[in-house]
Amino acid sequence: MPSTHPMPESPKPGRRYVLICPCKDEAEHAQATIDSLAAQSELPALCLFVDDGSTDETPEILDRAAEKYPWFRVLHRKNTGARRVGPGVIEAFYEGYNSLDMAEFDYVCKIDADLEFPPRYFELVMDKMESHPRFGNYSGKLYLRLDDGRLVPEPTGDENAVGNAKFFRVECFEDIGGFAKEVGWDGIDGHMCRLKNWIAQSEEHPDLHIIHRRMMGSSFKGIFHGRQRWGRAKWYMGTGPVYMLVVTAYRMAQRPFIIGGLGIMVGYIKSWLTGYPRHGTPEFRRALRRFEHRSLIKGKAAAAREANEKIKESWDRHHPSHPSAA
């Protein structure tokens, strides 16, 4: 049932964005995330944290924020035991999503509770989305804060918004069918965008650096386990073996050195040998393999730029009077 609570006023017409944050046992990080949201130059119309049965101080932190901020709400789920990373996160996301009337919003963003956003982050993301009507999803880049305070980039491709902060035009999100309820959902959505002629992109910009307070792929069972899950996601999505070898070699040269790439390949091979299912239709997998093939020839960044330009050119050609076609 859609929520009947009144929505806080949006600062600008057409820029009503809702943040949905599924989280569990994030007491160490949640307050920093909330503080960074409260400091935004354009506040969300609504920020909905879905607590997935936390056993630490997370519920109390969220409840205090809900009392303090009129745009902040909490949905508490019962603790059902060990969380299924990937499917469990998306199930919690959809419990929040399905409680809302999305006609009240222009944009929807799934975020994690271990991030710090710069103060103009969502303002600038919406500016980018408004630059062309086919922008479907968009994000900045992730940065990891080391023990000595230095920030280092977490390697992420340009072909999709980062999974930790998926900012979507609502129309696009509904067109692609939302998120797959499986590990790999955060890669599948970008390829679905291109299949449906939407632009998906993350971009390096000094005002769009998202501080990630926990290394990507470092699950609660450890980095190697997290990277195996990443490899299983690649298998499920439909990634081909040649492309997978290149991914493994590349990730071995990134933090965490060697073990990160090795874990990804182990997860991929185990999924192959055990007959783990694969996602989507033959049309989706063909489109994915074409993109991977172009990425091997031109580089993934160039392949993503080429795909985005084709989407823009096609739309502008059919809408010559639109300002974006000028």
C-alpha positions as CSV (number, residue, x, y, z in Angstrom):
1,M,0.0,0.0,0.0
2,P,1.4,3.5,-0.8
3,S,2.3,5.6,2.1
4,T,-0.3,8.1,3.3
5,H,2.2,10.3,5.2
6,P,2.5,13.8,3.8
7,M,5.7,14.4,1.8
8,P,8.1,17.3,2.7
9,E,8.1,20.1,0.1
10,S,10.6,19.6,-2.7
11,P,13.0,22.5,-3.1
12,K,12.5,22.7,-6.9
13,P,9.8,21.3,-9.3
14,G,10.9,18.2,-11.2
15,R,13.7,17.5,-8.7
16,R,11.8,15.4,-6.1
17,Y,14.2,12.5,-5.2
18,V,13.6,9.7,-2.8
19,L,16.5,7.8,-1.1
20,I,15.9,4.2,-0.1
21,C,18.6,2.7,2.1
22,P,18.4,-1.0,3.1
23,C,20.7,-1.6,6.0
24,K,21.6,-4.0,8.8
25,D,24.0,-3.7,11.7
26,E,25.5,-0.4,10.4
27,A,25.9,1.4,13.8
28,E,29.5,2.1,13.0
29,H,28.7,4.0,9.8
30,A,25.0,5.0,9.7
31,Q,25.3,8.3,11.6
32,A,28.0,9.6,9.2
33,T,25.8,8.7,6.3
34,I,22.8,10.5,7.8
35,D,24.9,13.6,8.6
36,S,26.1,13.8,5.0
37,L,22.5,13.6,3.8
38,A,21.4,16.3,6.2
39,A,24.1,18.6,4.8
40,Q,22.9,18.3,1.2
41,S,22.4,21.6,-0.8
42,E,19.1,20.0,-2.0
43,L,17.5,17.8,0.5
44,P,15.6,14.7,-0.5
45,A,11.8,14.8,-0.6
46,L,12.1,11.6,1.4
47,C,14.8,9.5,2.8
48,L,13.6,6.0,3.8
49,F,15.9,3.7,5.8
50,V,14.8,0.1,5.8
51,D,16.4,-1.6,8.9
52,D,16.6,-5.3,8.1
53,G,16.5,-6.6,11.6
54,S,19.6,-5.0,13.0
55,T,20.9,-6.4,16.4
56,D,23.3,-3.5,17.1
57,E,22.5,0.2,17.8
58,T,21.4,0.9,14.2
59,P,17.6,1.1,15.0
60,E,18.2,3.7,17.7
61,I,20.4,5.8,15.5
62,L,17.7,5.7,12.7
63,D,14.8,6.5,15.1
64,R,16.7,9.6,16.4
65,A,17.2,10.8,12.9
66,A,13.5,10.3,12.1
67,E,12.6,12.5,15.1
68,K,15.0,15.2,14.1
69,Y,14.4,15.4,10.3
70,P,10.9,15.8,8.7
71,W,12.2,14.2,5.4
72,F,13.6,11.1,7.2
73,R,11.6,7.9,7.9
74,V,12.4,4.4,9.1
75,L,10.8,1.1,8.3
76,H,11.8,-1.7,10.7
77,R,11.8,-5.3,9.5
78,K,12.0,-8.4,11.8
79,N,15.4,-10.1,12.2
80,T,15.2,-13.3,10.1
81,G,18.7,-14.4,10.7
82,A,21.7,-14.3,8.4
83,R,21.3,-11.8,5.6
84,R,21.5,-12.9,2.0
85,V,23.8,-10.3,0.6
86,G,22.5,-9.3,-2.8
87,P,19.0,-10.8,-2.8
88,G,18.5,-9.8,0.9
89,V,19.5,-6.2,0.2
90,I,17.1,-5.9,-2.7
91,E,14.3,-7.5,-0.9
92,A,14.7,-4.9,1.9
93,F,14.9,-2.2,-0.8
94,Y,11.6,-3.3,-2.3
95,E,9.8,-3.4,1.0
96,G,10.6,0.3,1.2
97,Y,10.0,1.0,-2.5
98,N,6.6,-0.8,-2.5
99,S,5.4,1.3,0.5
100,L,5.7,4.5,-1.6
101,D,3.7,6.0,-4.4
102,M,6.5,6.6,-7.0
103,A,4.3,9.0,-8.9
104,E,5.2,11.5,-6.1
105,F,8.9,11.4,-7.2
106,D,11.0,12.3,-10.2
107,Y,14.1,10.3,-9.1
108,V,14.7,7.2,-6.9
109,C,18.1,6.4,-5.4
110,K,19.2,3.2,-3.6
111,I,22.0,4.0,-1.2
112,D,24.1,2.1,1.3
113,A,24.5,3.1,5.0
114,D,28.3,3.2,4.9
115,L,28.8,6.2,2.7
116,E,29.5,9.9,3.0
117,F,28.3,12.2,0.3
118,P,29.8,15.7,-0.5
119,P,27.3,18.5,0.2
120,R,26.3,19.3,-3.4
121,Y,26.2,15.6,-4.5
122,F,22.5,15.2,-5.3
123,E,22.2,18.7,-6.7
124,L,24.9,18.0,-9.2
125,V,23.6,14.5,-10.0
126,M,20.2,16.0,-10.9
127,D,21.8,18.7,-13.0
128,K,23.5,15.9,-15.0
129,M,20.3,13.9,-15.3
130,E,18.5,17.1,-16.6
131,S,21.2,17.6,-19.3
132,H,19.6,14.9,-21.5
133,P,16.2,13.2,-21.3
134,R,17.7,9.7,-21.9
135,F,19.9,9.8,-18.8
136,G,18.6,6.8,-16.9
137,N,21.1,6.3,-14.1
138,Y,24.1,8.2,-12.9
139,S,26.6,8.5,-10.0
140,G,30.0,9.9,-9.0
141,K,32.9,7.6,-8.0
142,L,33.7,5.8,-4.8
143,Y,36.8,6.7,-2.7
144,L,38.2,4.6,0.2
145,R,39.6,6.5,3.2
146,L,42.9,4.8,4.3
147,D,44.0,4.6,7.9
148,D,46.4,7.6,7.3
149,G,43.5,9.7,6.0
150,R,44.3,9.5,2.4
151,L,41.6,8.9,-0.2
152,V,42.1,6.4,-2.9
153,P,39.7,5.6,-5.7
154,E,37.9,2.2,-5.7
155,P,38.1,0.8,-9.3
156,T,34.7,1.1,-10.9
157,G,33.7,1.2,-14.6
158,D,32.1,4.2,-16.3
159,E,29.3,2.1,-17.8
160,N,26.9,2.2,-14.8
161,A,26.1,4.1,-11.7
162,V,27.9,2.5,-8.7
163,G,25.9,0.0,-6.8
164,N,26.3,1.8,-3.5
165,A,24.5,4.9,-4.9
166,K,22.1,4.0,-7.7
167,F,20.4,7.3,-8.8
168,F,17.6,6.6,-11.3
169,R,15.1,8.6,-13.2
170,V,11.9,6.9,-12.0
171,E,10.7,6.4,-15.6
172,C,13.9,4.5,-16.5
173,F,13.8,2.4,-13.3
174,E,10.3,1.2,-14.1
175,D,11.1,0.7,-17.8
176,I,14.0,-1.7,-17.1
177,G,11.9,-3.7,-14.6
178,G,13.9,-2.4,-11.5
179,F,16.6,-4.5,-9.8
180,A,17.1,-8.2,-10.2
181,K,16.7,-10.0,-6.9
182,E,20.0,-11.8,-7.1
183,V,23.7,-11.1,-6.7
184,G,24.7,-9.1,-9.8
185,W,21.7,-6.8,-9.7
186,D,24.1,-3.8,-9.7
187,G,25.6,-4.7,-13.1
188,I,22.5,-6.1,-14.8
189,D,20.6,-2.8,-14.4
190,G,23.2,-0.8,-16.5
191,H,23.0,-3.3,-19.3
192,M,19.2,-3.2,-19.2
193,C,19.4,0.5,-19.5
194,R,21.4,0.3,-22.7
195,L,19.1,-2.4,-24.0
196,K,16.1,-0.1,-23.4
197,N,18.0,3.0,-24.8
198,W,18.7,4.7,-21.6
199,I,22.1,6.1,-20.6
200,A,23.8,4.6,-17.6
201,Q,27.0,6.2,-16.3
202,S,29.3,6.9,-13.4
203,E,31.7,9.8,-13.7
204,E,34.8,11.2,-12.1
205,H,34.1,14.7,-10.8
206,P,35.8,16.4,-7.7
207,D,32.4,17.3,-6.2
208,L,31.0,13.8,-6.7
209,H,33.5,11.8,-4.7
210,I,31.6,9.4,-2.5
211,I,33.5,8.3,0.6
212,H,33.1,4.5,1.1
213,R,33.7,3.7,4.7
214,R,34.2,0.0,3.9
215,M,36.0,-1.5,1.0
216,M,33.7,-2.7,-1.9
217,G,33.5,-6.5,-2.0
218,S,34.6,-6.8,1.7
219,S,31.6,-8.7,3.0
220,F,31.0,-9.6,6.6
221,K,32.7,-13.0,5.9
222,G,35.9,-11.4,4.6
223,I,37.3,-9.9,1.4
224,F,38.0,-13.3,-0.3
225,H,34.4,-14.4,0.3
226,G,33.1,-11.0,-0.9
227,R,35.1,-11.3,-4.1
228,Q,33.8,-14.9,-4.7
229,R,30.3,-13.5,-4.5
230,W,31.4,-10.9,-7.1
231,G,32.5,-13.7,-9.4
232,R,29.2,-15.5,-8.9
233,A,27.5,-12.3,-9.9
234,K,29.5,-12.1,-13.1
235,W,28.4,-15.7,-14.0
236,Y,24.8,-15.0,-13.2
237,M,24.8,-11.8,-15.3
238,G,26.1,-13.8,-18.3
239,T,29.7,-12.5,-18.6
240,G,31.8,-14.6,-21.1
241,P,35.0,-16.5,-20.1
242,V,37.4,-14.4,-22.1
243,Y,36.1,-11.2,-20.7
244,M,36.2,-12.8,-17.2
245,L,39.9,-13.6,-17.6
246,V,40.7,-9.9,-18.4
247,V,38.6,-8.8,-15.4
248,T,40.5,-11.1,-13.1
249,A,43.9,-9.9,-14.4
250,Y,42.9,-6.3,-14.0
251,R,41.5,-6.8,-10.4
252,M,44.7,-8.7,-9.3
253,A,46.6,-5.4,-9.8
254,Q,44.1,-3.4,-7.7
255,R,43.6,-3.4,-3.9
256,P,43.4,-5.9,-2.4
257,F,46.3,-7.1,-4.6
258,I,46.2,-10.6,-6.1
259,I,43.6,-12.0,-3.7
260,G,40.8,-9.7,-5.0
261,G,41.1,-10.9,-8.6
262,L,41.7,-14.5,-7.6
263,G,38.5,-14.5,-5.5
264,I,36.5,-13.2,-8.4
265,M,37.7,-16.0,-10.7
266,V,37.1,-18.7,-8.1
267,G,33.5,-17.5,-7.6
268,Y,32.9,-17.5,-11.4
269,I,34.4,-21.0,-11.9
270,K,32.5,-22.5,-8.9
271,S,29.2,-21.1,-10.3
272,W,30.0,-22.6,-13.7
273,L,30.8,-26.0,-12.3
274,T,27.8,-26.2,-10.0
275,G,25.3,-25.1,-12.7
276,Y,24.4,-21.9,-11.1
277,P,21.6,-20.2,-13.1
278,R,22.1,-17.3,-15.5
279,H,20.0,-14.1,-15.7
280,G,17.6,-12.9,-18.3
281,T,16.7,-13.6,-21.9
282,P,18.9,-14.5,-24.9
283,E,18.5,-10.9,-26.1
284,F,19.9,-9.6,-22.9
285,R,22.9,-11.9,-23.0
286,R,23.6,-11.1,-26.6
287,A,23.6,-7.4,-25.9
288,L,25.9,-8.0,-22.9
289,R,28.4,-10.0,-24.9
290,R,28.4,-7.4,-27.7
291,F,29.3,-4.7,-25.1
292,E,32.0,-7.0,-23.6
293,H,33.5,-7.6,-27.0
294,R,33.6,-3.9,-27.8
295,S,35.1,-3.3,-24.3
296,L,38.0,-5.8,-25.1
297,I,38.7,-4.0,-28.4
298,K,38.3,-0.4,-27.4
299,G,38.4,-0.4,-23.6
300,K,35.3,-0.4,-21.4
301,A,35.3,3.4,-20.9
302,A,35.4,4.0,-24.7
303,A,32.7,1.3,-25.3
304,A,30.5,3.0,-22.7
305,R,31.0,6.4,-24.3
306,E,30.2,5.1,-27.7
307,A,27.0,3.4,-26.5
308,N,25.9,6.6,-24.7
309,E,26.5,8.7,-27.7
310,K,24.5,6.4,-29.9
311,I,21.6,6.6,-27.5
312,K,21.8,10.4,-27.5
313,E,22.1,10.7,-31.2
314,S,19.2,8.4,-31.9
315,W,16.9,10.3,-29.4
316,D,18.0,13.7,-30.7
317,R,17.4,12.7,-34.3
318,H,13.8,11.8,-33.5
319,H,13.2,14.9,-31.3
320,P,15.0,17.7,-33.3
321,S,13.1,20.5,-31.5
322,H,14.2,19.4,-28.0
323,P,16.9,21.7,-26.5
324,S,19.2,18.7,-26.0
325,A,19.3,18.2,-29.8
326,A,20.7,21.7,-30.4
